[in-house]
């Protein structure tokens, strides 16, 4: 008996007929015996794992993830399927099974049959022709996520002799078949020096270009940024505060791993060149000041959808 190729794990309750429909469609696309449920005793020997999830209660959106058992699940190849109300449950299960077979990439073991003289049917052209796998209309073209959102910790320039810590967010859209993407970023960080606490709020918009290097996506972005600095100090029970705004341009180099999958770890570094520096004064003398050139780094997570 051939070793199965992929073990399928359903991340939701399913009835036996539904599972059988899925397995039948998967085997039709990947080869007889290639697909087994994850509870099957032979599942420990498979070359791929497949995870199937419904993304909504109406079961109109399904997520299929396929990858080798030794890999991190976030690096698996995946597809999203969208069904209409006209697609019946058997058609949806068939579409999911065929999608798993597609992601496996035809890795099923060869089925070798030798014709013999005692088997007249073996010499018939119709008997040796492979059966075509069903292709229901519910199977969509491979889904490639175009949107991504990131959030992470950020460290950057504060006052001239201090480091500011905070959070950063980003939102980008990658047009199909293009390496260029628009991006929107936001950040907040804070630092205290010589009794003065500063809060930096930044927002920017720009364009980036990306390239895949192995399992890593490398992106370089240029943005126009606006910055609001709010500073406050308390002395002898009295609190004094003020704010200042300026603008600048920023260049950012970022890395995301893995480059495919619904979630990734991202890291980056940036240089922000502001139009002017800012001085914080008290009693007519400068207490602290900022620099026109700001350096920063970030580390966080990225979601694709």
WOCORNOR-V724605 format. One record per residue. N is the residue number from 0. RES is the residue in one letter. PSI is psi in whole degrees, 0 to 359 (NA if undefined). BURIAL is + if it has 9 or more other ideal C-beta (glycine too) atoms within 8 Angstrom, else -. D_LAST is the distance of its C-alpha to the last C-alpha in Angstrom with 2 decimals. Layout:
n=(N:N)
res=(RES:RES)
psi=(PSI:PSI)
burial=(BURIAL:BURIAL)
d_last=(D_LAST:D_LAST)
This chain:
n=(0:1:2:3:4:5:6:7:8:9:10:11:12:13:14:15:16:17:18:19:20:21:22:23:24:25:26:27:28:29:30:31:32:33:34:35:36:37:38:39:40:41:42:43:44:45:46:47:48:49:50:51:52:53:54:55:56:57:58:59:60:61:62:63:64:65:66:67:68:69:70:71:72:73:74:75:76:77:78:79:80:81:82:83:84:85:86:87:88:89:90:91:92:93:94:95:96:97:98:99:100:101:102:103:104:105:106:107:108:109:110:111:112:113:114:115:116:117:118:119:120:121:122:123:124:125:126:127:128:129:130:131:132:133:134:135:136:137:138:139:140:141:142:143:144:145:146:147:148:149:150:151:152:153:154:155:156:157:158:159:160:161:162:163:164:165:166:167:168:169:170:171:172:173:174:175:176:177:178:179:180:181:182:183:184:185:186:187:188:189:190:191:192:193:194:195:196:197:198:199:200:201:202:203:204:205:206:207:208:209:210:211:212:213:214:215:216:217:218:219:220:221:222:223:224:225:226:227:228:229:230:231:232:233:234:235:236:237:238:239:240:241:242:243:244:245:246:247:248:249:250:251:252:253:254:255:256:257:258:259:260:261:262:263:264:265:266:267:268:269:270:271:272:273:274:275:276:277:278:279:280:281:282:283:284:285:286:287:288:289:290:291:292:293:294:295:296:297:298:299:300:301:302:303:304)
res=(X:X:X:X:X:X:X:X:X:X:X:X:X:X:X:X:X:X:X:X:X:X:X:X:X:X:X:X:X:X:X:X:X:X:X:X:X:X:X:X:X:X:X:X:X:X:X:X:X:X:X:X:X:X:X:X:X:X:X:X:X:X:X:X:X:X:X:X:X:X:X:X:X:X:X:X:X:X:X:X:X:X:X:X:X:X:X:X:X:X:X:X:X:X:X:X:X:X:X:X:X:X:X:X:X:X:X:X:X:X:X:X:X:X:X:X:X:X:X:X:X:X:X:X:X:X:X:X:X:X:X:X:X:X:X:X:X:X:X:X:X:X:X:X:X:X:X:X:X:X:X:X:X:X:X:X:X:X:X:X:X:X:X:X:X:X:X:X:X:X:X:X:X:X:X:X:X:X:X:X:X:X:X:X:X:X:X:X:X:X:X:X:X:X:X:X:X:X:X:X:X:X:X:X:X:X:X:X:X:X:X:X:X:X:X:X:X:X:X:X:X:X:X:X:X:X:X:X:X:X:X:X:X:X:X:X:X:X:X:X:X:X:X:X:X:X:X:X:X:X:X:X:X:X:X:X:X:X:X:X:X:X:X:X:X:X:X:X:X:X:X:X:X:X:X:X:X:X:X:X:X:X:X:X:X:X:X:X:X:X:X:X:X:X:X:X:X:X:X:X:X:X:X:X:X)
psi=(129:149:131:157:319:138:131:126:120:122:43:158:140:146:152:318:325:315:320:323:318:314:321:318:320:315:328:328:329:346:147:129:4:334:132:156:156:339:354:140:331:359:338:344:3:159:345:152:144:131:131:128:142:134:357:159:333:355:46:345:123:146:127:123:132:133:170:149:330:353:160:135:327:344:1:151:145:158:148:135:137:127:154:169:336:342:119:157:316:323:324:317:323:319:319:316:317:327:319:315:322:316:328:329:31:36:14:149:146:143:105:124:123:125:145:161:334:356:86:327:336:334:356:130:324:335:331:348:131:143:138:137:141:145:81:156:343:342:120:171:155:132:124:117:134:336:147:143:138:151:143:171:147:139:137:184:137:240:175:328:22:161:134:139:149:210:150:149:155:155:126:157:127:110:145:137:13:140:353:141:144:149:143:134:156:150:151:138:162:153:156:132:131:40:1:126:127:143:122:125:127:145:140:160:144:198:152:166:142:157:145:128:96:234:7:137:127:130:142:126:149:131:154:129:140:140:135:124:122:124:144:153:146:127:127:37:353:136:131:141:164:172:161:147:151:175:170:186:148:140:134:136:126:156:140:133:134:163:341:160:164:338:145:159:131:151:151:169:148:160:125:118:113:160:330:161:168:134:139:118:154:125:29:0:149:125:307:164:161:167:154:330:119:134:149:165:156:156:127:205:154:134:139:140:NA)
burial=(-:-:-:+:+:+:+:+:+:+:-:-:-:-:-:-:-:+:+:-:+:+:+:+:+:+:+:+:+:+:+:-:+:+:+:+:+:+:-:+:-:+:+:-:-:+:-:+:+:+:+:+:+:+:-:-:-:-:+:-:+:+:+:+:+:+:+:-:-:-:-:-:+:+:+:+:-:+:+:+:+:-:+:-:-:-:+:-:-:-:+:+:+:+:+:+:+:+:+:+:+:+:+:+:-:-:+:+:-:-:-:-:-:-:-:-:-:-:-:-:-:+:-:-:-:-:-:-:-:-:-:-:-:-:-:+:-:+:+:-:-:-:+:-:+:-:+:+:+:+:+:+:+:+:+:+:+:+:+:-:-:+:-:+:+:+:+:+:+:+:+:+:-:+:-:-:-:-:-:-:+:+:+:+:+:+:+:+:+:+:+:-:+:-:-:+:+:+:+:+:+:+:+:+:+:+:+:+:+:+:-:-:-:-:-:+:+:+:+:+:+:+:+:+:+:+:+:+:+:+:+:+:+:-:-:-:-:-:-:+:-:-:-:-:-:+:+:+:+:+:+:+:+:+:+:+:+:+:+:-:+:+:-:+:+:+:+:+:+:+:+:+:+:+:-:-:-:+:-:+:-:+:-:-:-:-:+:+:+:+:-:+:+:+:+:+:+:+:-:+:+:+:+:+:-)
d_last=(39.97:37.02:34.51:31.18:28.18:25.23:25.20:22.78:21.75:20.70:19.11:20.84:24.42:25.41:28.79:30.73:30.74:26.95:26.76:29.52:27.79:24.71:27.07:29.21:26.43:25.19:28.82:29.38:26.79:27.42:31.10:33.32:32.89:29.77:27.56:28.59:27.25:26.56:29.78:31.92:34.49:33.62:29.96:31.09:31.95:28.79:27.05:23.51:21.69:19.19:17.15:16.32:14.58:14.48:11.67:14.26:18.03:18.82:17.36:15.78:12.35:12.71:10.98:13.46:13.84:17.04:18.92:22.43:23.77:24.69:21.25:18.80:16.27:13.39:14.69:14.78:13.75:11.35:10.81:9.47:12.48:13.19:16.84:19.27:22.04:24.45:23.00:25.29:24.42:26.23:24.21:20.91:22.33:23.65:20.37:18.76:21.89:21.92:18.32:19.44:22.50:20.65:18.61:21.92:23.35:26.76:27.90:30.27:33.91:36.22:38.31:41.76:44.39:47.86:49.99:53.52:56.68:56.73:53.45:54.10:50.64:49.15:50.77:49.35:46.64:44.80:44.82:43.36:40.61:37.16:35.55:32.48:29.33:28.27:25.40:24.47:22.75:19.96:18.56:16.12:15.68:13.42:9.72:8.48:5.00:6.58:5.33:6.19:8.52:11.59:14.69:17.90:21.67:23.52:27.14:28.97:32.26:34.03:37.69:39.59:40.41:37.56:33.95:31.40:28.60:25.57:21.82:19.35:15.92:13.89:11.29:10.78:9.92:10.93:12.91:13.34:16.35:16.98:17.20:17.55:14.96:15.66:15.08:16.20:17.60:19.65:22.04:24.92:27.62:31.19:34.47:38.13:41.13:44.81:44.08:41.59:38.00:35.43:31.93:29.82:27.04:25.15:22.65:21.87:20.27:20.48:19.40:18.52:18.96:17.47:18.88:18.26:21.22:21.24:18.45:17.90:16.12:18.67:18.12:20.91:20.52:23.22:23.07:25.56:25.82:27.80:29.28:31.07:33.44:35.02:37.99:40.37:43.42:45.85:49.50:52.45:50.38:49.35:45.75:45.09:41.76:40.46:37.50:36.90:34.27:33.77:31.37:30.55:28.45:26.15:25.20:22.55:22.03:19.03:18.10:15.06:15.71:14.62:13.18:11.08:9.43:6.83:9.25:11.89:15.09:15.78:19.24:20.92:24.15:25.17:28.38:28.90:32.10:33.29:35.90:38.26:38.90:39.63:42.75:43.24:46.93:49.20:52.89:52.83:51.61:48.24:46.78:43.45:41.51:38.20:37.75:36.44:34.48:31.73:30.15:27.15:24.76:21.64:20.05:16.96:13.53:10.13:6.73:3.79:0.00)
